[in-house]
């Protein structure tokens, strides 16, 4: 029986099939000699080392057949990644198909793509916004937009804030209009991710970016910056700007909500957050909040605001952001309706 047939036999084993990636990692280290295992652990994050070590301590009575299967699978994935780095996904797939057939080749390729993509962007996600911007600023706006859509909205918001003003609006518009991106386009940023993360990544067609993505990002930027970016997009593409605005929801937009929805929000948010959030709110919104609270609660809040003193603007913005998060959660749960267009209130019958 050749190695590939042996691997197929092991893969059909229920015991092997139910192994998690973490368990396979633990078994791989057990199967290797001590020196090789130690060398591998040097290149793994501390958190992952702890998790794998915990799994190793739980291993009992594992058959040599299962260990061989783990070793073969690891070897095949290493070779597949080498093929990807040498000639890309299609090249790797064609070679693997000759050895394993179409189905098994696709399975290996998907695993390799998943691992390289996640690890590459995991490292990017650990970079602070200054590092990220210094690295990306020399790239094409489309490349910058493509990379930023793979990061968290908070990280992207911080990066947008630090981009040069002449580049910021262009990148924001590209995030909003990315849509479907082919693996050919994604391959253009392989070198960017490779230079920063030390890994080559590849990816099949996927839906990324879009107006909803940019709206989420802008909700986490300063109001002045958000307005500046929206004004630039409005000049370049009014339809996209209108769609982004529809999807955005800022703290001051609470003024457009119905009283019953304001009351639901007030029941869910932290009182301290509300106090900080109202520090910079205009009189109309503040009165709207007060009118949906009990007389006693209103008096207490007014007193807290009166004696609060000076606070950092970033603390006020953070409190407003946490309240907006609660608002979005209530909307997603169907508990409230956001009148985000600022039009007349919806009629309920």
C-alpha positions in Angstrom: 0.0 0.0 0.0 1.5 3.4 -1.0 1.6 6.4 1.4 -1.4 8.1 -0.3 -3.6 5.0 0.0 -2.5 4.6 3.6 -3.5 8.2 4.3 -6.9 7.7 2.6 -7.5 4.7 4.8 -6.6 6.6 8.0 -8.8 9.6 6.9 -11.7 7.2 6.7 -11.1 6.2 10.4 -13.8 7.9 12.6 -11.2 8.5 15.3 -9.0 10.4 12.9 -11.9 12.3 11.3 -13.0 13.8 14.6 -9.6 15.2 15.5 -9.4 19.0 15.8 -6.6 21.0 14.3 -5.3 21.6 17.9 -5.3 17.8 18.6 -3.5 17.1 15.3 -0.9 19.7 16.2 -0.3 18.0 19.6 0.0 14.6 18.0 2.4 15.9 15.4 4.7 17.2 18.1 4.5 13.8 19.9 5.3 12.0 16.7 8.4 14.1 16.0 11.7 13.8 17.9 12.2 16.2 20.9 14.6 18.5 19.0 12.3 19.0 16.1 9.3 19.6 18.3 11.3 22.2 20.3 12.3 24.0 17.1 8.6 24.1 15.9 7.4 25.5 19.3 9.9 28.4 19.0 7.9 29.6 16.0 4.4 29.4 17.6 2.7 32.1 19.6 2.8 31.7 23.4 -1.0 31.3 23.6 -1.0 28.5 21.0 1.9 26.8 22.8 -0.1 26.7 26.0 -3.2 25.3 24.1 -1.1 22.7 22.3 0.7 21.7 25.6 -2.6 21.2 27.3 -3.7 18.9 24.4 -0.5 16.9 24.7 -1.1 16.3 28.3 -4.5 14.8 27.4 -3.2 12.4 24.7 -3.7 8.7 25.7 -3.3 5.4 23.8 -3.1 6.9 20.3 -2.5 4.3 17.6 0.6 4.4 15.4 -1.8 4.5 12.4 -3.4 7.7 13.6 0.1 9.3 14.2 1.2 8.3 10.7 -2.0 9.9 9.3 -1.2 13.2 11.1 2.4 13.1 9.8 1.3 12.4 6.2 -1.3 15.2 6.3 1.2 17.7 7.7 3.7 16.7 5.0 1.2 17.1 2.2 0.1 20.5 3.4 3.7 21.6 3.7 4.4 20.5 0.1 1.1 22.1 -1.1 2.1 25.4 0.4 5.5 25.2 -1.3 3.7 24.6 -4.6 1.5 27.7 -3.9 4.5 29.8 -3.2 6.3 28.6 -6.3 3.5 29.0 -8.9 0.2 30.0 -7.3 -3.0 28.1 -6.5 -3.7 26.7 -9.9 -0.1 25.4 -10.2 -0.4 23.7 -6.8 -3.8 22.3 -7.6 -2.6 20.7 -10.8 0.3 18.9 -9.1 -1.8 17.7 -6.2 -4.5 16.4 -8.5 -2.0 14.1 -10.2 -1.1 12.6 -6.8 -4.4 12.6 -5.0 -7.2 13.3 -7.5 -9.4 16.3 -7.7 -11.4 16.0 -4.5 -8.4 15.4 -2.2 -6.4 18.1 -4.0 -9.2 20.7 -3.4 -9.4 19.7 0.2 -5.7 20.2 0.8 -5.7 23.5 -1.1 -8.6 24.8 1.0 -6.7 24.0 4.2 -3.6 25.7 3.0 -5.4 28.8 1.8 -7.3 29.0 5.1 -4.1 28.7 7.2 -1.9 31.1 5.2 -4.7 33.7 5.0 -5.6 33.7 8.7 -2.0 33.7 9.9 -0.9 36.4 7.5 -3.7 38.7 8.5 -3.4 37.8 12.2 0.0 39.3 12.1 -1.3 42.4 10.4 -4.0 42.7 13.0 -1.4 42.9 15.7 0.3 46.0 14.1 -0.7 49.3 15.5 -2.2 51.9 13.2 1.0 53.9 12.8 3.0 50.8 11.8 0.2 49.9 9.4 0.0 53.3 7.8 3.7 53.7 7.4 3.8 50.3 5.7 0.8 50.8 3.4 1.1 54.5 2.5 3.4 53.7 -0.4 0.9 51.2 -1.9 -1.8 51.8 -4.5 -5.2 53.0 -2.9 -6.9 49.9 -4.1 -4.3 47.7 -2.4 -4.7 49.7 0.9 -8.5 49.4 0.7 -8.2 45.6 0.1 -6.0 45.1 3.1 -8.0 47.3 5.4 -11.2 45.4 4.7 -9.6 42.3 6.2 -8.9 44.1 9.5 -11.3 45.1 12.3 -13.4 48.2 11.9 -11.6 49.8 14.9 -8.2 49.2 13.4 -9.3 50.4 10.0 -10.8 53.5 11.5 -7.5 54.3 13.3 -5.6 53.7 10.1 -7.9 55.9 8.0 -7.4 58.7 10.6 -3.6 58.5 10.1 -3.6 58.3 6.3 -2.7 61.5 4.4 -5.8 63.6 3.8 -5.3 63.4 0.0 -5.3 59.6 0.2 -8.0 59.1 2.9 -11.1 59.8 0.8 -9.9 57.7 -2.1 -9.3 54.7 0.1 -12.6 55.1 1.8 -14.5 55.2 -1.5 -12.6 52.1 -2.7 -13.6 50.2 0.5 -17.2 51.1 -0.1 -17.1 49.9 -3.7 -14.8 46.8 -3.6 -17.6 44.2 -3.9 -16.4 40.9 -5.3 -12.7 40.5 -5.8 -11.1 37.7 -7.8 -8.1 35.7 -6.6 -6.1 37.4 -9.4 -6.7 40.8 -7.8 -6.0 39.4 -4.4 -2.7 38.0 -5.6 -1.5 41.6 -6.2 -1.3 42.1 -2.4 0.5 38.8 -1.7 3.8 40.6 -1.7 2.5 43.3 0.6 1.2 40.8 3.2 4.3 38.7 2.6 6.7 41.6 3.3 4.9 42.5 6.5 3.7 39.2 7.8 6.3 36.9 6.4 3.7 34.7 4.7 2.2 34.4 1.3 -1.5 34.3 1.1 -4.0 33.6 -1.6 -7.8 33.6 -1.7 -10.6 32.6 -3.9 -13.5 34.9 -5.0 -15.2 36.5 -2.0 -17.4 39.4 -1.0 -15.4 42.0 0.9 -15.6 45.7 1.7 -18.8 47.5 0.5 -20.8 50.4 1.9 -21.8 48.5 5.0 -18.2 47.8 5.8 -17.2 51.5 5.4 -20.2 52.6 7.4 -19.1 50.4 10.3 -15.6 51.8 10.1 -16.8 55.5 9.9 -19.0 54.9 13.0 -15.8 54.3 14.9 -13.9 57.4 13.7 -14.1 60.9 15.1 -17.2 62.8 13.9 -15.1 65.5 12.2 -13.1 62.9 10.3 -16.2 60.9 9.4 -17.8 64.1 8.0 -14.6 65.0 6.0 -14.5 61.5 4.4 -18.2 61.5 3.6 -17.9 65.0 2.0 -15.1 63.6 -0.3 -17.1 60.6 -1.2 -20.1 62.8 -1.9 -18.1 64.8 -4.4 -16.9 61.7 -6.2 -20.0 59.4 -6.0 -23.2 60.9 -4.5 -25.1 57.5 -4.8 -22.4 55.6 -2.8 -22.3 58.5 -0.2 -26.1 58.3 0.2 -25.9 54.5 0.7 -23.1 54.8 3.3 -25.1 57.6 5.2 -28.1 55.3 5.2 -26.1 52.6 6.9 -24.4 54.8 9.4 -25.8 55.7 12.7 -24.2 58.4 14.9 -24.9 59.3 18.5 -26.7 62.5 17.4 -29.0 60.4 15.3 -30.8 59.3 18.4 -32.9 62.4 18.0 -34.7 60.7 15.1 -35.8 57.6 17.1 -39.2 57.1 18.5 -39.7 57.6 22.3 -40.5 54.0 22.9 -37.2 53.0 21.3 -35.2 55.6 23.3 -36.7 54.1 26.4 -35.6 50.6 25.4 -32.1 51.9 24.8 -31.9 53.7 28.1 -32.8 50.4 29.9 -29.8 48.6 28.3 -27.0 51.2 28.5 -24.7 51.9 31.4 -25.6 55.1 33.3 -22.0 56.3 33.4 -21.7 55.9 29.6 -24.9 58.0 29.2 -23.5 60.8 31.5 -20.3 61.0 29.5 -22.0 60.7 26.2 -24.3 63.7 26.9 -21.3 65.9 27.8 -21.0 67.2 24.2 -24.6 66.5 23.1 -26.7 69.5 21.9 -29.7 70.7 23.9 -32.3 69.1 21.7 -30.9 65.6 22.0 -30.3 66.1 25.8 -33.9 67.1 26.3 -35.1 64.2 24.2 -33.2 61.8 26.5 -34.5 63.6 29.6 -38.1 63.4 28.4 -37.9 59.6 28.2 -36.6 59.2 31.8 -38.4 59.4 35.1 -38.4 62.8 36.9 -36.1 61.4 39.6 -33.6 59.9 37.1 -33.6 63.1 35.1 -32.7 65.2 38.2 -29.9 62.8 39.1 -28.5 62.9 35.6 -28.6 66.7 35.4 -26.8 66.9 38.7 -24.1 64.5 37.5 -23.6 66.5 34.3 -23.5 69.8 36.3 -20.7 68.6 38.6 -18.8 66.4 36.2 -16.1 68.9 35.3 -13.7 68.6 32.4 -13.4 65.2 30.8 -11.3 63.9 27.9 -13.0 64.1 24.5 -11.8 60.5 23.7 -13.7 59.3 26.9 -16.9 61.0 25.6 -16.5 59.5 22.2 -15.8 56.0 23.6 -19.0 56.2 25.7 -21.0 57.3 22.7 -19.5 54.4 20.7 -20.6 51.9 23.4 -24.1 53.3 23.3 -24.2 53.0 19.5 -23.1 49.4 19.9 -26.1 48.7 22.1 -28.4 50.5 19.7 -27.1 48.3 16.8 -27.6 45.2 18.9 -31.2 46.1 19.7 -31.8 46.8 16.0 -30.3 43.5 14.9 -32.5 41.7 17.5 -35.6 43.5 16.1 -36.3 45.3 19.4 -36.0 48.8 17.9 -36.2 50.5 14.5 -33.6 53.0 13.4 -35.0 56.0 11.6 -31.5 56.5 10.0 -32.7 58.6 7.1 -33.8 61.3 9.5 -37.3 61.3 7.9 -40.6 61.2 9.7 -41.2 58.4 12.2 -42.6 55.2 10.9 -46.2 54.5 11.4 -47.1 51.4 13.4 -50.6 49.9 13.1 
